[in-house]
């Protein structure tokens, strides 16, 4: 049985503006389940070089070691084998950005040229971070560091020494980021698996509330979240790269632990495919059992398809990944955001210069921090940034008297604010900005203490200039191709679904279909928040998602033994029986 034919492409309509919301923009959410990891890591990674420089009497060099130390904020979601590579690339990228900034600063004193260089660097950093999917905090730390160093007095002779300090700070950050592997070597994979189990349980509950069907907005949102969590769990397990059955000793135990986690992800997939037959309590119990370092929970029943499922992982590990350059080719959805970033940062920097502000890079960084997947999210970030910075300068006024007591107090204040920023920013960006703002102001005082009133005034003006011009650039630089990205994502889902229907037992085809569905939902959400946009093919997206999830249900049913001896197309028809059109 074939899928329901997609509806025709909608007729092109005149572009129309969308409303930019205010309700809920500042509402705190739940914190990240690993917020304490980047918070503790950035404190330790900064404390070691900062205290060393304090002992040497060279706190004027803190900016360069801090560039490397802030790399400790990245890659906490990745398994340690992948984290080691990712952190090395983060340190290399940070050093490259600092090198470009330092060389540029040493060759010219023109503020106009420096702003242009900062805007181009910010756009490149935004694009590369999005393309590599490095995760939070994304390009913001790179742009903050490179923009600040652009406006630091520099000579060519000083550049090698300053870059060496950045690499030293990055080496400390790499060691700090990898240190937890000694205590909990499978922690990231366990957390990703637990998230998938909890998300599948939430979807099963939502589907039951919706009467056991796919209908209902809450059930649709829960299904999309569960599909994303399951896909992320498989990506985490596949990133470990150690599934060889020939491993010995600790390697064999590691392989067995990851295979046990894979069995649980299979259970989450089954709940996603057949929520009515799922046991949410069992899913949550397994998720709770993944805390700590104890044995991975084992389901009481062993499914017939599990061996084939786990063997399919080895084939996926051998499969080629998408090269980075293909994500940056013409037509990439990343390029309009890159253009927005470049234009917005340039406007913000030049606007600050026109007002005579001495630190235009603050306005530039403010603009760079705004750009998200669409205009609506960028607007939300703009409101959060302004509110957080305004409250943050008040916090700086309260903290400055203590920080000015001495260099030790200054270091303690910065470390405490760095911890607070990471503790709060996952709840809402503006809460984190309350700590980030005074920390950024205090960093400028490592060379010499300054008048708080002057710093506060400059920061407020640059924040307003950067936010206003940054949002204006996002509105003016349109992304008319967002709807085209949806249509391409729908076509990718349809191709992946056809391949999965052709061979329901192919694990790799099922993974590709899951990934295509996750990408489709991301593309639809991104396009829905754009400013000038033609009518979106919403019904076509819904039809593609439902058809894809029904095919996934058939593949899971076959893998678990429910469809053995059934022809593939008949299996899909069985999975569709009784489901809404």
N, C-alpha and C positions, 0 to 999 in steps of 0.2 A: 504494500500500500504506500503510495507516495504522499508527500506532505500536502497540506492545503496550499494551493497556489498563492503566491504573494500578491497583494493588491498592486495595481499599477502605480508607477511613480506619480506623486502628486504634482498637479500643475504648479508652475512657478507663479508665486504671488509677489506683489511688491514687498520690499523689505519693510519691516515694522519694528519700532523700538519696543523693548520689554521693560517692565517695571523693575526698578531696583529696590529691594526690600530693606526694611529697617528692623522689623520684628524678629526677635530671636538672635540677632547678630552678636549680642554680647552675653548671651545665656551660656553659663558654664556647662560643660558636658562631663562625662565620666573620664577619669584620667587613663592614660595608657597603662596597660598591665605591666609594662617594663620601664615606667618613667624613671625609676630609681637607678637604672643601669647607666643611661647617659649622664644623669645628674651626678652620680658618684664618680664616673669615669672622667668627666671634664674637670672635676675638682682635683682629683689625684694627678691627672696629666698636667694641669696648670701649676699645682702646688710645688711639684719637684723642680721645674726650671725656675719658677719665681723665687723660691726660697734660696736656690743656688745663686741667682743673680743678686739677691739681697745680701747674701754673705760676701759676694765679690764687690758690692757697691756699684753695680751696673744695672740698676733698674730701668735706665733709659733704653735698654735693649729688650725689654719685656715684649714689645709689640711683635718682634720677630720670632721669639720662641712661642708666643701665644698663637701665632699663625699655625704652627705645627701642632700645638697642644689641643687646639679646638677640633682637630681631626678625630679626637676620641669620641665625639658626638655621633659618629656615623657607624652604620652597618651592624647595629646591635640585634637586628632581626635575622641576620644571616647565620647559618651554621659556621662553625669555626674554620673549616677548610676554605669555604667561600669568603669568610670574613677576612682571613689573612690576605687573600688576593685583593679584595675590595679596599681594605684599609691602605694597602700599599699604593693602589691607584689614587686613593683620596690624598694621601701625602704627596704623591708625585704631582697631582693636579694642583694642590695648594701651592707647592713650591714653584710650579710653572707660572701660576698666576702672580705670585709675589715677585718672581724674576722679571716678568713683563712690566709690572708696576714699578719696580725699583729702577730698571734700566730706563724706562720712560721718564721717571722723575729726575734721573741724573742727566738726561739729555736736554730737558726743556724746563723752563719755569713758567711757561704760559698756562694760566689756569684754564683757558678755553681748550687748549690741546689736551690737557689732563682730564677735563670733563669728557671730551670725546673718547679718549682712550678708556676711561672708566665705563662709559656706556657700552662700548663694544665688548669689553671684558665681561660686563654683567650679562649681556645677551648671550655670549658664548658659554659662560658658566651655567646659565639657566638652561640652555639647550642641551648641553652635555649631561647635566644632572638628570634632566627629564628623560633623555635618550637612554642613559644607562640605568635608570630607575634605582638610583642609589638610596632613595628614601630620605626621610627627615634627617637634618634640617635643610636638605636640598642645597640650592645654590647660594642661600643667604649668607652663610658663613664665609664662603669663598669671596663673595662680592664685598662683604663688610671689610675683610682683611685687605684685599687688593685695592679697594678704593681708599682706605686709610693710608696705605703705604704709598699710593700715588702722590699724596700731598705731604709726605714726609721729606724734609730736606735730605738730599742724597748725592753722593758722587760715585762715579763708576768704580773707583777703588774700594769703596765700602761694600759693594754689592756681593762679592763672594763670601765675605764674612757673615753678612746678614742672612744670606741663603743657607749657610752652614748652620746658623742658629735655628732657622725654620726646620731644616732637616732633623736637627737634634730634637726639637720639640715634637716633630712628627714621629720619630723613633720611639720616644717615650709614650706617645699616644697609641702607637701600634702595640707596644708591650702591654699597656693598660687594657686595651680593647681585647687582647687575646688571653689575658690572665685568667678570666673565669673558666676557661677550658680545663684548667688543672683541677677544678672542683666539680664541674658539671659539664662534662664533654658533649652531652647531647641536649643541653638546655634549649637552644633555639628550636630544634626539631620538635621537642616535646611541647613547647609552648605553641608552635604552629599547629600541631596535631590537636591540642586541647582547644584551640580557637575553632578549628573545623568541627569538632564534636559539639561544642556549645552552640555554634551557629546552626548546625543541622538540627539540634534539639529545639532551638528557637523556631526554626521553620516548621518542624513537625507540630509544635504547639499552635503556630499561626494558621497552618493548614487545617488543623482540627477546629479552630475557632471559626474558620471560613467554611465549614461544612465539608471538609475533606476534598475540596476542589482547589484549582489554581487561581480562582477568582478572589478578589479582595485586594485592596491596595496594600494592606499590612502583610498579607501572604506573599504578594509579589516582591515587596521590599525584602522580606525575610529570605525568600528563595534566592534573590540576587546576592544578598550578603553571604548566604551559605555557600553558593557556588563560588564566590570569590575566595572565601576562607578555605574551602576544599582545594581549590586550585593553588592557593598560596602554600598549603600544607604539602602538596605534591612537589611544588617547586622547591620548597625547603629540603625535602628528603632527597630529591634528585641532585641538589646542589652539593650534597656531601660527597658524592663521587665514590663511595666505598660500599659496593654491593657484591663484591667478589666472593663466591662460595669457597674459594681456595685460601682465604685468609686464615691465619693461625693466631693463637694467643689472644692478646687484647684486640687485635684486628677482627678476629672471629666474633668476639663478644660485641664489638661495635656493630658489625654487620647484623647480628641477631637482634640487637636492640632496635636498629632501624627497620628491620623487617617486621618486628612487633608493632612499631609505630605505623608502618604501612598498613597492617591489618586493621588498625583502628580507623585510619583514613578511609579504607574500603567501607567500613561500617557507616562512616559519615556520608559517603557517596550513596550508599543504599538508602539511608534515611532521606537524602535529598531526592532520590528517584521515586521512593515509595513512602511518603511521609505518614500515610495512614497505617502502615505496618511497622513504623519505627517505635522505639521505646525511649522517649526523651529522658526518663530517669536513668536508664542504663548509660546513655550517651554522656550525661552530665557526671555520672559516677566515674566513668572511664577518664573523663577530662580532669576531675579532681584527683584521680590517682596518678596523674602525670606530674603533679607537683613534687618538688624535691628530687632526690636521686635514687629513689626506690625502684623496684622492678616495674617494667611497663605492664599495665593491666592486660590480661589475656581474656578475650571473650570466651564464654563457656562453650559455644558451638563453633565448629570449624566448617567453613563453607567450601563446597566442592571447587569453586573457581579461584580460591585464594592462591594456589600454587601458580596457576597461569598468570594471575594478576601480578604477583611479585616477580615472576620471570620477565614480565613485560617491562619492568623497570630497567632491567639491564639493556634492553633494546633502546629505550629512550635515552639512557646515558650515552649510548654510542651515536645518537642522532645529532645532526648539525644544528647549531643555534643560529639565530638571525644575527648577521654581522651588524656592527654599530652603524656603518655607513648607509645601510639600507633604511635606517630610521631617520636619516637626514636628507634623503633624496627629495627632489622637487615634488610638491604635493603632500609632504609630510605635515601632519597637524601641529608639529612642534615649531615650524617656521613662522607662522603668524604670531605666536606667542613670543618668539625671539625678536621679531620686528617690533612688537609692542614694547618689549623690555628695552631695546636700544633707543627707541624714540622717547619713551617715557623717562628713562634715566637722563638722556641728554637734555630734554626740556627741564627736568627738575634741577639738574646741575647748573644750567645756564640761567634759570630763573633765580636761583640762589645767588649766583654771581651778580645778576642785575640789581639785586637788593643790597649788595655789598656785604653779604655774610662771609665770614672768614673761613668757613668749613663747608664748602659746597658738596663735599662727599657725603655729608649727612643727608642732604636732600636726595642725592643720587641713590644712596642705600635705601632710603625710605621708599622711593619709587620702585626699586628692584624687589623689595620685599612684598610688593602688592600682587605681582602677577601670578595668577592661578590659571586653571584650565579654561575659564570663560570670564566674561565681563561681570556677571553677577557675583561670582566668588571673589573676583578682584575688588569689587566694590565692598563686599563684606570685609575683606582684609584691610581695605583702606580705613573703614570706620573703626575696626579693632585697633589698627596701628595708631590712629590719632588719639583715641581714648587712652590706650595703654601708655603712649608716650607722655601725654599730659599728666596722667597720674604719676608716671615714672619720674618726671622732673620734680614733682613734689617730694617723692621718696628720696631723690638725690639731695634736695635741700635739707632733709632731715638727717641723712647719712653723712653728708660732707663734713660736718664738724668732727665726727669721730674719725673718719678716714684721714683727715688732715692732721691728726695727732702725730703721725709718723708713717714711715713706709711699711712697717709691719702691719699697722692697722689698715693701711690702704690695701695690702694684699689680702688680709682677712675679709675685708668688705667685698672685694671683687669675687673671691671664692664663694662666699655666702650667697651673693647675688647670682652667680653662675648656677649654683645648686637650685636656688629658688626659681630661676627661669625655666629650667628643665622640669622641675616639679609641677609647674603651673601651666606651661605652654600647651600641653596636650589637653587640658581642660578647655581652654580658649586662648587664642593667640594674644588677646589684649592683656590677659592676666600674666602671661609670660613677659610681655613687653614692659610691664610695671617693673620687673627686675632687670630686663635687658637694658633699658634706657639708663638708669643710674650706673650700671656696670660699664656701658660704653662711655659715659662721661668720665668715670673714674680712670679708665684706661688712658685717657689723654693726659692724666696727671702723674704718670709714672716718671716722666722726665722732669716736671716741675709742677708744684701746686698752683692752681689758678683761681680766679675770683668766681665763686659759684653763680653769682648773678649773671655774669657775661655768658657762661656756658649754658645756663638755663634759657636765656633769651634766644641765643643762636639755635639751640635745639628745638625750641617751640616753633620758631619761624621756619626752620628747615623742614620740620615735620609737616607743617601745613602746606608749604610749597611743594614738597615731594609728593604728598598724598593727593593734592588737587590736580597737579599736572600729570601725575602718574595715572590716575583714574581717567583723566581727559584723554590721554594717549590710548588707553585701552578702549575707550568708546570710539575714538576717531579711526584707529587702525582696526578695521573690521576683519572678521574671519568668516567670509562668505562660504568658505569651503567646509564649514563644520557639518552642514547637511550632506555634502558629498561624502564625508568620512563615515557618516551613518550608513549611507547606501553601500559603500565599500565593505563596511563591517557586516551588514546584512548578507551581502553576497559571500563573504568569507564564512559566515555561519552556514549558509545553504550548501556551500561546497564541502565543509567539514561534516555536515549532517549526512549528505549523500555518501561520503566516504565511509562514515560510521555505519550507515544502513547497509552498505554493500558487504561489510564484514563486521557483524556485531561483536565478534569475539576479539577484535583487534584492540588491544589496550591503548596503543599509541593513537589510533583514530579517535578513541573516546577522549583522550587527553586533549587532542587538538580541538575537538568540538567544545569541550569545557572552556579552554582558553579563548576560543572564538566568541563564546557566549559572554564571558567576562569582558572581553574587549568591546563587544557590542554595547553592553550596558554602560561602560565607561564613556564610549563615544556618544551615546544618547544623552547621558547626563551632562556631558560637557557642552553639547550643542544646545540643550534646553536652556542654558544660562547665557547664551550669547545675546548681544544687544540687537544689531540689525541682522535679521535672519528671515529667510523665506519659511513657509510652512514646512514643518518636519514630518517625515513619514511615520507617524507614531503607530498607526495600525499595522504597518509593515513590520516595524520593530517588534510589536507584541506578538504578531503571528510567527515571526522567525524565532523569538525566544521560546514560545510555547512548543513549536515543532522541535526545536533543538532539545529542550528538556524532556520531551516525550521520547525522543530517540535515545537520550542518555538513560532514561528509565528502562528502555528495552535492553540496552547493552549491559546495564547492571543486573537486570533480571537474568540474562543469559549467563553472565559470569558467576552469579550466585547459584546457578543450577536450575533456575525456574523455567528456562526456555530451551533446554537441551533437546535436540531432535526437531526443532522448529525452524522453518526457513526464515531468513532474516526479515523479509518484508512482512511475513505473518507475525513475527515477534513484535515488530513495531505496531502492527494493527492491534495486537492484544494489549499493548501498553497504552494505546490511544482509546481503547474501548471505554465508553462512559465519561471521557474527559470532555470539557467544554470546547466548543468550536472557537 
